[in-house]
Amino acid sequence: MSDVEKIKRDLFSGKKAGAVKDVVNSKEGRSVGKMIDGDSLKKALAEGDSNTMQSILNQVLATDDGKALVKQISERFGK
């Protein structure tokens, strides 16, 4: 099992699985999901390509939905 698959399994089956699903399925989560090339993200994660991951994050944070999604994540899972 790849690291990406392990992270996915842990996120969607842990104690906060419901909260993770709520964030992913939110308006902002769906919008961000549409703008990200999932294959590129998986490849970057698998290879530890921090430049590509940073580029994807910058792309997300440049949008209002991306900023709102990060705020949701911070409120639900942050300190």
C-alpha positions as CSV (number, residue, x, y, z in Angstrom):
1,M,0.0,0.0,0.0
2,S,1.4,3.4,-0.9
3,D,1.8,6.2,1.6
4,V,-1.0,8.1,-0.2
5,E,-3.4,5.2,0.1
6,K,-2.5,4.8,3.8
7,I,-3.2,8.5,4.5
8,K,-6.5,8.3,2.6
9,R,-7.5,5.1,4.5
10,D,-6.5,6.7,7.9
11,L,-8.4,10.0,7.1
12,F,-11.6,8.3,6.1
13,S,-11.7,5.6,8.7
14,G,-10.4,7.4,11.8
15,K,-12.3,9.2,14.6
16,K,-12.7,12.3,12.5
17,A,-13.8,10.6,9.3
18,G,-17.2,12.3,9.4
19,A,-15.6,15.7,9.7
20,V,-13.1,15.0,6.9
21,K,-15.9,13.9,4.6
22,D,-17.9,17.1,5.5
23,V,-14.9,19.3,4.5
24,V,-14.2,17.3,1.3
25,N,-17.9,17.4,0.3
26,S,-18.4,21.1,1.1
27,K,-18.9,23.6,-1.7
28,E,-15.3,24.7,-1.3
29,G,-13.9,21.2,-1.1
30,R,-15.7,20.2,-4.3
31,S,-14.5,23.4,-6.0
32,V,-10.9,22.8,-5.0
33,G,-11.1,19.2,-6.0
34,K,-12.1,20.2,-9.5
35,M,-9.1,22.6,-9.9
36,I,-6.5,20.1,-8.7
37,D,-5.0,17.4,-11.1
38,G,-5.3,14.4,-8.8
39,D,-2.8,12.4,-10.7
40,S,-0.2,15.1,-10.5
41,L,-0.8,15.5,-6.8
42,K,-0.5,11.7,-6.1
43,K,2.7,11.5,-8.1
44,A,4.2,14.5,-6.3
45,L,3.3,13.0,-2.9
46,A,4.6,9.6,-3.9
47,E,7.9,11.1,-5.1
48,G,8.2,13.7,-2.3
49,D,8.2,16.4,-5.0
50,S,7.8,19.4,-2.7
51,N,8.1,21.9,-5.5
52,T,5.0,20.5,-7.3
53,M,3.1,20.2,-4.0
54,Q,3.9,23.8,-3.2
55,S,2.8,24.9,-6.7
56,I,-0.5,23.1,-6.2
57,L,-1.0,24.6,-2.7
58,N,-0.3,28.1,-4.1
59,Q,-2.8,27.5,-6.9
60,V,-5.4,26.5,-4.3
61,L,-4.6,29.4,-1.9
62,A,-5.0,31.9,-4.8
63,T,-8.7,31.3,-4.9
64,D,-11.5,32.4,-2.5
65,D,-12.7,28.8,-2.2
66,G,-9.2,27.6,-1.5
67,K,-8.9,30.1,1.3
68,A,-12.3,29.2,2.7
69,L,-11.4,25.5,2.6
70,V,-8.2,26.1,4.5
71,K,-10.2,28.1,7.1
72,Q,-12.6,25.2,7.5
73,I,-9.8,22.7,7.9
74,S,-8.1,25.0,10.5
75,E,-11.3,25.4,12.4
76,R,-12.1,21.7,12.5
77,F,-8.7,20.2,12.9
78,G,-6.3,23.0,13.9
79,K,-5.5,24.4,17.3
